[in-house]
């Protein structure tokens, strides 16, 4: 029996058991499920001329390590390579505009993906549960990333968002705890729920005009009860000038205030007007966190700007173990005491 079942230029099914397969020339499309569950398949090469690969075409080909895709391919169906647990690297065709839903879902060995310059849309769950994927650089033309596209990519450290990106769907980077930094482009207008809830320590730099609110960081933002995640999730050295402060819960607000102090010199007057009034009323909680986490850049910015009073530091001196920082704090306190003494003297005359 012929291992390739072909009808009118379409590869309907593969019936062979080879490890390495070259798809015959003359094939224009690959039908849904064509290689589904081919347990012996380790590599497959498509020749130029193929234009479409169907849904679930290689679903659960557990030993598939390598796929050679020509640039003639214009569409790849949903789940086409889902659960190909041995697949390590893919170069996608340069005419592809959409990465379909769940295309590489649960490809647990996938480390590298070369995205086409023509790419405009990444559909939902496209790279979800790819725990070996460490970096993604979005091409310039990407406009939209749908929900949970990179969910549970637990090794993802570096993501470069392009300057034309307009939408992040729900939970796009949910449970990506190794993600170190995100720079939000000015073009971003639409954010999904918990799209920025990585579950780790994230430096967020925002250039977008849209206001950021609590539900973008927290899937339980609307719960009335205390949310324990709120105390675990961190933003560090983050520049977020545009937000709706009232849409964040108390613990999250303190995190935002600390990050405001940490990046204080970068903030325009408009964002300072949002943050500054809240610092005095929350100074105990802020100082507790600053000292515990040794966020001395934020502390020094607050003291220099007069947003944190040196007299507030007294209960925390014994907990500051860094000698240089402790000397700075004492210097601020002495200056404050001297200024108060001079005021008292001037009132006598």
C-alpha positions as a Python dict, from the first residue, in 0.01 Angstrom:
ca = {
    (1, 'X'): (0, 0, 0),
    (2, 'X'): (125, 350, -87),
    (3, 'X'): (227, 526, 231),
    (4, 'X'): (91, 857, 97),
    (5, 'X'): (-280, 886, 28),
    (6, 'X'): (-314, 1171, -223),
    (7, 'X'): (-624, 1306, -393),
    (8, 'X'): (-636, 1602, -635),
    (9, 'X'): (-313, 1753, -505),
    (10, 'X'): (-410, 1711, -140),
    (11, 'X'): (-229, 1481, 100),
    (12, 'X'): (-520, 1307, 269),
    (13, 'X'): (-327, 1077, 502),
    (14, 'X'): (12, 925, 572),
    (15, 'X'): (8, 549, 637),
    (16, 'X'): (382, 483, 667),
    (17, 'X'): (611, 414, 960),
    (18, 'X'): (931, 586, 852),
    (19, 'X'): (1135, 806, 1084),
    (20, 'X'): (1223, 1060, 815),
    (21, 'X'): (970, 1164, 553),
    (22, 'X'): (991, 1389, 247),
    (23, 'X'): (644, 1483, 124),
    (24, 'X'): (621, 1428, -254),
    (25, 'X'): (624, 1722, -494),
    (26, 'X'): (294, 1835, -640),
    (27, 'X'): (119, 1848, -303),
    (28, 'X'): (-65, 2178, -253),
    (29, 'X'): (-235, 2109, 79),
    (30, 'X'): (-229, 1869, 372),
    (31, 'X'): (-566, 1755, 504),
    (32, 'X'): (-673, 1771, 867),
    (33, 'X'): (-530, 1484, 1078),
    (34, 'X'): (-307, 1367, 788),
    (35, 'X'): (-13, 1263, 1012),
    (36, 'X'): (-212, 1241, 1335),
    (37, 'X'): (-43, 1011, 1585),
    (38, 'X'): (240, 897, 1353),
    (39, 'X'): (441, 762, 1642),
    (40, 'X'): (759, 677, 1446),
    (41, 'X'): (794, 1010, 1267),
    (42, 'X'): (1105, 1212, 1366),
    (43, 'X'): (1141, 1456, 1077),
    (44, 'X'): (933, 1576, 785),
    (45, 'X'): (1031, 1794, 490),
    (46, 'X'): (785, 1975, 266),
    (47, 'X'): (892, 2082, -82),
    (48, 'X'): (808, 2421, -227),
    (49, 'X'): (451, 2447, -357),
    (50, 'X'): (259, 2340, -48),
    (51, 'X'): (22, 2623, 48),
    (52, 'X'): (-180, 2490, 342),
    (53, 'X'): (-143, 2248, 632),
    (54, 'X'): (-471, 2145, 794),
    (55, 'X'): (-594, 2133, 1152),
    (56, 'X'): (-429, 1875, 1381),
    (57, 'X'): (-218, 1757, 1087),
    (58, 'X'): (70, 1644, 1313),
    (59, 'X'): (-117, 1630, 1641),
    (60, 'X'): (57, 1416, 1901),
    (61, 'X'): (347, 1302, 1683),
    (62, 'X'): (545, 1243, 1998),
    (63, 'X'): (887, 1178, 1836),
    (64, 'X'): (874, 1456, 1577),
    (65, 'X'): (1188, 1670, 1623),
    (66, 'X'): (1222, 1861, 1297),
    (67, 'X'): (985, 2013, 1042),
    (68, 'X'): (1106, 2190, 727),
    (69, 'X'): (837, 2432, 605),
    (70, 'X'): (876, 2615, 270),
    (71, 'X'): (780, 2980, 230),
    (72, 'X'): (503, 2881, -12),
    (73, 'X'): (287, 2787, 288),
    (74, 'X'): (29, 3058, 359),
    (75, 'X'): (-182, 2891, 629),
    (76, 'X'): (-130, 2632, 903),
    (77, 'X'): (-440, 2507, 1084),
    (78, 'X'): (-510, 2502, 1454),
    (79, 'X'): (-338, 2239, 1672),
    (80, 'X'): (-133, 2131, 1372),
    (81, 'X'): (175, 2060, 1586),
    (82, 'X'): (10, 2042, 1928),
    (83, 'X'): (155, 1785, 2168),
    (84, 'X'): (459, 1720, 1950),
    (85, 'X'): (662, 1681, 2264),
    (86, 'X'): (1001, 1624, 2094),
    (87, 'X'): (984, 1927, 1861),
    (88, 'X'): (1272, 2163, 1949),
    (89, 'X'): (1295, 2432, 1680),
    (90, 'X'): (1068, 2565, 1405),
    (91, 'X'): (1119, 2821, 1133),
    (92, 'X'): (776, 2938, 1020),
    (93, 'X'): (708, 3024, 652),
    (94, 'X'): (775, 3385, 556),
    (95, 'X'): (429, 3431, 400),
    (96, 'X'): (241, 3331, 715),
    (97, 'X'): (27, 3610, 862),
    (98, 'X'): (-148, 3416, 1140),
    (99, 'X'): (-26, 3165, 1395),
    (100, 'X'): (-337, 2957, 1448),
    (101, 'X'): (-496, 2856, 1776),
    (102, 'X'): (-301, 2606, 1985),
    (103, 'X'): (-54, 2556, 1700),
    (104, 'X'): (229, 2454, 1934),
    (105, 'X'): (24, 2378, 2244),
    (106, 'X'): (209, 2149, 2485),
    (107, 'X'): (523, 2122, 2273),
    (108, 'X'): (727, 2065, 2584),
    (109, 'X'): (1071, 2058, 2414),
    (110, 'X'): (1019, 2363, 2191),
    (111, 'X'): (1307, 2605, 2257),
    (112, 'X'): (1318, 2831, 1953),
    (113, 'X'): (1067, 2967, 1702),
    (114, 'X'): (1164, 3188, 1409),
    (115, 'X'): (863, 3407, 1335),
    (116, 'X'): (790, 3543, 984),
    (117, 'X'): (822, 3914, 915),
    (118, 'X'): (470, 3908, 769),
    (119, 'X'): (309, 3791, 1095),
    (120, 'X'): (13, 4000, 1213),
    (121, 'X'): (-190, 3782, 1451),
    (122, 'X'): (-110, 3520, 1717),
    (123, 'X'): (-426, 3328, 1807),
    (124, 'X'): (-522, 3187, 2144),
    (125, 'X'): (-305, 2925, 2314),
    (126, 'X'): (-64, 2931, 2019),
    (127, 'X'): (238, 2863, 2243),
    (128, 'X'): (62, 2770, 2567),
    (129, 'X'): (237, 2514, 2788),
    (130, 'X'): (572, 2530, 2608),
    (131, 'X'): (792, 2515, 2920),
    (132, 'X'): (1123, 2512, 2727),
    (133, 'X'): (1057, 2827, 2524),
    (134, 'X'): (1285, 3103, 2655),
    (135, 'X'): (1253, 3400, 2417),
    (136, 'X'): (1013, 3559, 2168),
    (137, 'X'): (1082, 3860, 1946),
    (138, 'X'): (769, 3985, 1774),
    (139, 'X'): (809, 4104, 1414),
    (140, 'X'): (713, 4462, 1332),
    (141, 'X'): (370, 4389, 1179),
    (142, 'X'): (208, 4198, 1468),
    (143, 'X'): (-117, 4370, 1570),
    (144, 'X'): (-285, 4127, 1810),
    (145, 'X'): (-203, 3848, 2056),
    (146, 'X'): (-507, 3650, 2169),
    (147, 'X'): (-584, 3501, 2509),
    (148, 'X'): (-344, 3263, 2680),
    (149, 'X'): (-107, 3266, 2382),
    (150, 'X'): (198, 3216, 2606),
    (151, 'X'): (30, 3082, 2916),
    (152, 'X'): (242, 2845, 3127),
    (153, 'X'): (562, 2915, 2934),
    (154, 'X'): (751, 2876, 3257),
    (155, 'X'): (1101, 2934, 3110),
    (156, 'X'): (1009, 3240, 2905),
    (157, 'X'): (1255, 3514, 3007),
    (158, 'X'): (1270, 3761, 2720),
    (159, 'X'): (982, 3902, 2515),
    (160, 'X'): (1013, 4193, 2275),
    (161, 'X'): (680, 4357, 2194),
    (162, 'X'): (670, 4540, 1861),
    (163, 'X'): (569, 4903, 1804),
    (164, 'X'): (243, 4825, 1616),
    (165, 'X'): (93, 4586, 1871),
    (166, 'X'): (-257, 4700, 1963),
    (167, 'X'): (-407, 4421, 2174),
    (168, 'X'): (-306, 4173, 2444),
    (169, 'X'): (-576, 3917, 2522),
    (170, 'X'): (-668, 3763, 2857),
    (171, 'X'): (-385, 3587, 3044),
    (172, 'X'): (-137, 3619, 2756),
    (173, 'X'): (162, 3585, 2991),
    (174, 'X'): (-16, 3406, 3275),
    (175, 'X'): (222, 3189, 3479),
    (176, 'X'): (539, 3300, 3302),
    (177, 'X'): (732, 3353, 3628),
    (178, 'X'): (1075, 3385, 3462),
    (179, 'X'): (969, 3679, 3243),
    (180, 'X'): (1206, 3955, 3353),
    (181, 'X'): (1094, 4264, 3166),
    (182, 'X'): (818, 4389, 2938),
    (183, 'X'): (820, 4717, 2749),
    (184, 'X'): (464, 4812, 2654),
    (185, 'X'): (462, 5008, 2326),
    (186, 'X'): (268, 5329, 2276),
    (187, 'X'): (43, 5150, 2024),
    (188, 'X'): (-114, 4921, 2289),
    (189, 'X'): (-480, 5011, 2343),
    (190, 'X'): (-655, 4693, 2459),
    (191, 'X'): (-559, 4473, 2753),
    (192, 'X'): (-723, 4149, 2861),
    (193, 'X'): (-786, 4035, 3215),
    (194, 'X'): (-469, 3916, 3393),
    (195, 'X'): (-267, 3961, 3074),
    (196, 'X'): (28, 4086, 3284),
    (197, 'X'): (-7, 3838, 3571),
    (198, 'X'): (318, 3650, 3525),
    (199, 'X'): (330, 3516, 3880),
    (200, 'X'): (689, 3636, 3915),
    (201, 'X'): (901, 3947, 3955),
    (202, 'X'): (847, 4170, 3653),
    (203, 'X'): (998, 4500, 3545),
    (204, 'X'): (728, 4675, 3343),
    (205, 'X'): (806, 4980, 3132),
    (206, 'X'): (492, 5140, 2991),
    (207, 'X'): (483, 5384, 2701),
    (208, 'X'): (117, 5324, 2618),
    (209, 'X'): (-148, 5591, 2661),
    (210, 'X'): (-416, 5351, 2783),
    (211, 'X'): (-460, 5352, 3160),
    (212, 'X'): (-352, 5036, 3337),
    (213, 'X'): (-592, 4896, 3595),
    (214, 'X'): (-588, 4617, 3851),
    (215, 'X'): (-759, 4350, 3645),
    (216, 'X'): (-470, 4345, 3397),
    (217, 'X'): (-242, 4218, 3675),
    (218, 'X'): (-477, 4005, 3884),
    (219, 'X'): (-731, 3741, 3782),
    (220, 'X'): (-907, 3786, 4119),
    (221, 'X'): (-924, 4166, 4103),
    (222, 'X'): (-1302, 4170, 4159),
    (223, 'X'): (-1304, 3934, 4459),
    (224, 'X'): (-1422, 4092, 4783),
    (225, 'X'): (-1217, 3857, 5000),
    (226, 'X'): (-842, 3896, 5050),
    (227, 'X'): (-651, 3759, 4755),
    (228, 'X'): (-326, 3592, 4862),
    (229, 'X'): (-176, 3630, 4513),
    (230, 'X'): (-183, 4003, 4562),
    (231, 'X'): (99, 3978, 4817),
    (232, 'X'): (309, 3745, 4603),
    (233, 'X'): (295, 3923, 4269),
    (234, 'X'): (572, 4182, 4232),
    (235, 'X'): (665, 4469, 4007),
    (236, 'X'): (1024, 4589, 4046),
    (237, 'X'): (1178, 4903, 3897),
    (238, 'X'): (867, 4950, 3685),
    (239, 'X'): (776, 5271, 3509),
    (240, 'X'): (396, 5297, 3486),
    (241, 'X'): (296, 5661, 3437),
    (242, 'X'): (-62, 5603, 3322),
    (243, 'X'): (-299, 5410, 3546),
    (244, 'X'): (-624, 5422, 3739),
    (245, 'X'): (-495, 5403, 4097),
    (246, 'X'): (-839, 5345, 4249),
    (247, 'X'): (-881, 5026, 4045),
    (248, 'X'): (-607, 4847, 4244),
    (249, 'X'): (-644, 4669, 4578),
    (250, 'X'): (-451, 4796, 4885),
    (251, 'X'): (-149, 4565, 4862),
    (252, 'X'): (-119, 4629, 4490),
    (253, 'X'): (-133, 5004, 4550),
    (254, 'X'): (165, 4983, 4782),
    (255, 'X'): (358, 4793, 4515),
    (256, 'X'): (272, 5066, 4264),
    (257, 'X'): (379, 5341, 4504),
    (258, 'X'): (716, 5175, 4562),
    (259, 'X'): (772, 5141, 4189),
    (260, 'X'): (677, 5504, 4144),
    (261, 'X'): (947, 5602, 4395),
    (262, 'X'): (1196, 5368, 4230),
    (263, 'X'): (1147, 5535, 3890),
    (264, 'X'): (1060, 5881, 4028),
    (265, 'X'): (1302, 6087, 3811),
    (266, 'X'): (1142, 5947, 3493),
    (267, 'X'): (785, 6047, 3580),
    (268, 'X'): (622, 6356, 3430),
    (269, 'X'): (420, 6593, 3646),
    (270, 'X'): (94, 6427, 3538),
    (271, 'X'): (184, 6088, 3685),
    (272, 'X'): (344, 6242, 3995),
    (273, 'X'): (8, 6404, 4063),
    (274, 'X'): (-150, 6056, 4066),
    (275, 'X'): (94, 5891, 4305),
    (276, 'X'): (230, 6156, 4542),
    (277, 'X'): (-87, 6225, 4748),
    (278, 'X'): (-103, 5858, 4855),
    (279, 'X'): (250, 5819, 4989),
    (280, 'X'): (210, 6001, 5321),
    (281, 'X'): (-111, 5815, 5409),
    (282, 'X'): (51, 5476, 5339),
    (283, 'X'): (403, 5549, 5456),
    (284, 'X'): (413, 5278, 5726),
    (285, 'X'): (323, 5001, 5482),
    (286, 'X'): (556, 5144, 5218),
    (287, 'X'): (854, 5171, 5454),
    (288, 'X'): (794, 4822, 5589),
    (289, 'X'): (820, 4683, 5238),
    (290, 'X'): (1109, 4908, 5134),
    (291, 'X'): (1324, 4801, 5428),
    (292, 'X'): (1228, 4434, 5412),
    (293, 'X'): (1306, 4412, 5039),
    (294, 'X'): (1602, 4653, 5054),
    (295, 'X'): (1456, 4879, 4785),
    (296, 'X'): (1700, 5159, 4871),
    (297, 'X'): (1677, 5336, 4535),
    (298, 'X'): (1308, 5397, 4598),
    (299, 'X'): (1375, 5502, 4958),
    (300, 'X'): (1642, 5754, 4859),
    (301, 'X'): (1426, 5900, 4582),
    (302, 'X'): (1144, 5946, 4833),
    (303, 'X'): (1371, 6121, 5083),
    (304, 'X'): (1531, 6345, 4819),
    (305, 'X'): (1191, 6452, 4687),
    (306, 'X'): (1054, 6515, 5036),
    (307, 'X'): (785, 6249, 4991),
    (308, 'X'): (923, 6042, 5281),
    (309, 'X'): (1002, 6227, 5604),
    (310, 'X'): (1331, 6131, 5778),
    (311, 'X'): (1146, 6113, 6111),
    (312, 'X'): (943, 5818, 5976),
    (313, 'X'): (1262, 5609, 5952),
    (314, 'X'): (1332, 5583, 6327),
    (315, 'X'): (1154, 5246, 6383),
    (316, 'X'): (1341, 5088, 6090),
    (317, 'X'): (1705, 5184, 6159),
    (318, 'X'): (1795, 4861, 6339),
    (319, 'X'): (1670, 4655, 6045),
    (320, 'X'): (1887, 4829, 5785),
    (321, 'X'): (2205, 4618, 5770),
    (322, 'X'): (2371, 4788, 5472),
    (323, 'X'): (2621, 5026, 5636),
    (324, 'X'): (2634, 5272, 5346),
    (325, 'X'): (2256, 5298, 5324),
    (326, 'X'): (2225, 5327, 5701),
    (327, 'X'): (2472, 5619, 5695),
    (328, 'X'): (2258, 5790, 5432),
    (329, 'X'): (1946, 5747, 5644),
    (330, 'X'): (2121, 5892, 5950),
    (331, 'X'): (2240, 6186, 5741),
    (332, 'X'): (1884, 6261, 5631),
    (333, 'X'): (1765, 6238, 5991),
    (334, 'X'): (2037, 6477, 6113),
    (335, 'X'): (1950, 6726, 5840),
    (336, 'X'): (1585, 6703, 5941),
    (337, 'X'): (1672, 6755, 6310),
    (338, 'X'): (1894, 7053, 6227),
    (339, 'X'): (1623, 7210, 6013),
    (340, 'X'): (1372, 7167, 6296),
    (341, 'X'): (1619, 7323, 6543),
    (342, 'X'): (1672, 7622, 6314),
    (343, 'X'): (1295, 7666, 6287),
    (344, 'X'): (1265, 7664, 6666),
    (345, 'X'): (1539, 7927, 6693),
    (346, 'X'): (1375, 8152, 6437),
    (347, 'X'): (1049, 8134, 6633),
    (348, 'X'): (1226, 8270, 6942),
    (349, 'X'): (1313, 8600, 6777),
}
